Structures are given as C-alpha cells and as structure tokens.
Amino acid sequence: MSLRTTLTNAGSWTQIGTGPATVQVISPEANGVEVMVACEASAPATNNDGMVLSITYPVQLFSPSQPIWAQVIQSGLSATLAVQPQVFG
C-alpha cells in the first residue's frame, strides 16, 4: 500500500517514508511543481542535496533501506507524493 504525503513548506525537509521504495509526484497541481528528494540517514544539511522530481521526471526508485526525505522547491506551491514500498529478492 502506498503512503501519500502533501508537502507545502519550501526549503523544509520532511521524511516521507523509508526505502526501498518508489516515490512519485501525483498531485493534480504538479504542472510546474518541483520536489527535491533524497535517501539519507538524516535530513540533508542543505537545500541543494537530492534529486529533482517534476512533471517531466515524476518518479524515482530508492533502493537503500534509509529514510526518504522530500521538499517542495518553489515557495507558495504544494505537491502530493506517493511512496510505494518495494520488495526485492
């Protein structure tokens, strides 16, 4: 079962799940909303770490068994993400 999270605070990292998992931007307002995601033991130290998900590239698989962090890049916008746990083996 996937977990859904809505992010609203630009520049603030939020833990959205734990890998291995697939993260997808699913919000209807996704046009132009970019979300930065990272898979690290703790919240990234800067706002420049991670991979950017957008309408062009809305999905990313994270295979490490570490927390997954996300933040909206643009101030004043929000995004809804789905985190689908993955089972390998």
C-alpha positions in Angstrom: 0.0 0.0 0.0 1.4 3.4 -0.9 1.6 6.3 1.5 0.5 9.8 0.4 2.1 12.9 1.7 1.3 16.5 0.8 4.3 18.9 1.1 3.8 22.7 1.4 6.9 24.2 3.1 9.5 25.1 0.5 13.0 24.7 2.0 11.9 22.3 4.7 12.9 18.6 4.5 10.1 16.1 5.5 10.6 12.4 5.9 8.1 10.7 3.6 9.0 7.1 4.0 11.8 4.5 4.1 13.5 2.8 1.2 13.4 0.6 -0.7 10.5 2.5 -2.2 9.3 4.3 -5.4 8.4 8.0 -5.0 6.1 9.6 -7.4 4.6 13.2 -7.7 0.9 12.6 -8.1 -0.7 16.0 -7.2 -3.0 17.4 -9.9 -1.3 20.7 -9.4 2.0 19.1 -10.4 2.3 21.3 -13.5 5.5 23.2 -12.8 5.9 22.0 -9.2 9.3 20.6 -8.5 10.1 18.4 -5.5 13.6 17.6 -4.3 14.0 14.1 -2.8 16.9 12.4 -1.1 17.5 9.0 0.5 19.8 9.6 3.5 20.1 8.6 7.2 19.1 12.1 8.3 17.6 15.2 6.7 20.1 16.7 4.2 22.2 19.5 5.6 21.4 21.9 2.7 18.6 22.6 0.3 20.9 21.6 -2.6 21.1 17.9 -1.9 18.9 15.3 -3.7 17.2 14.7 -7.0 14.5 16.9 -8.5 11.2 15.3 -9.5 9.0 17.3 -11.8 6.2 16.8 -14.4 8.9 15.6 -16.8 10.5 13.2 -14.4 7.9 12.4 -11.7 9.1 9.0 -10.4 12.3 7.8 -8.7 13.1 4.4 -7.2 15.2 4.4 -4.0 16.8 1.0 -3.2 18.7 1.8 0.1 17.0 0.9 3.3 17.2 4.5 4.6 14.7 7.3 5.2 13.5 9.2 2.2 13.3 13.0 2.5 11.5 15.5 0.3 10.8 19.2 0.0 8.9 21.5 -2.4 11.4 23.8 -4.2 9.1 26.7 -5.1 7.7 28.8 -2.3 3.9 29.0 -2.1 3.3 25.7 -4.0 2.4 22.3 -2.7 2.8 18.8 -4.0 1.3 15.4 -3.2 3.7 12.4 -3.3 3.0 8.7 -3.3 5.6 6.4 -1.7 5.2 2.8 -2.7 7.4 0.3 -0.7 9.3 -2.2 -2.8 10.3 -5.7 -2.1 13.4 -7.1 -3.7 14.5 -10.6 -3.7 
